[in-house]
């Protein structure tokens, strides 16, 4: 532990995360999500989706 705290001017009025921390988390989450969306759908998932779609069309 470093003992560092966020400056009071950047802290959320409700005692939550500072704006800087929220921005950093948002940037990191966006980067992770963007990486995941570039990955192909696993074959097993594609097979399950196709199976669900065919069952859905068969019930209409």
N, C-alpha and C positions, 0 to 999 in steps of 0.2 A: 504494500500500500504506500502510495506516495503522499497522502495527506492533502492532495490538491482538491480544491472545490471550485465550482464555477463562480464567476463573479456575480454578485447579486443582480446586476443590470441585465444579465442574460438568463437568469433563472425564470422559470415559468411562475406566474403568480399563484398557481395552485400547488406549487411544490413539486411539479413534475420535472421532466427533462428540459434542459436548456435548449434554446433554439439551435445552438451550434451542435449539440448532441443529436437532436432530431434530424438536422440536415445531414449530418454524417451518416446516421443510420439509414436515412432515405436513400442516400447515394449508394451505400453498400448494398442495400436490399435491391435497388434497381439494377445494379451491376450483376448481382447473383441471378435475379429473375431473367434478365436479358440473356445471360449465358444459358440458362435452362431452356428458354424458348428457342434457342438455336439448335438444340439437340433433337434428333429424330425421335418420333414416337416409338417406343419399344414394340417389337413384333407382337408380344403377348397382349399388350394393350390394344393394338390395332385389331387383333383377332377378337378380343372381347367386345370391342365397339361394333365390329361387323356383326357379331353374333346377336348383340342387343338390337341393332338396327333391323336385322332379318326377323327377329321375334316381334318387333314392333310392327313391321309391315305385315306380318302374318296375322296379327290380331285385328287389323283394321277391317 
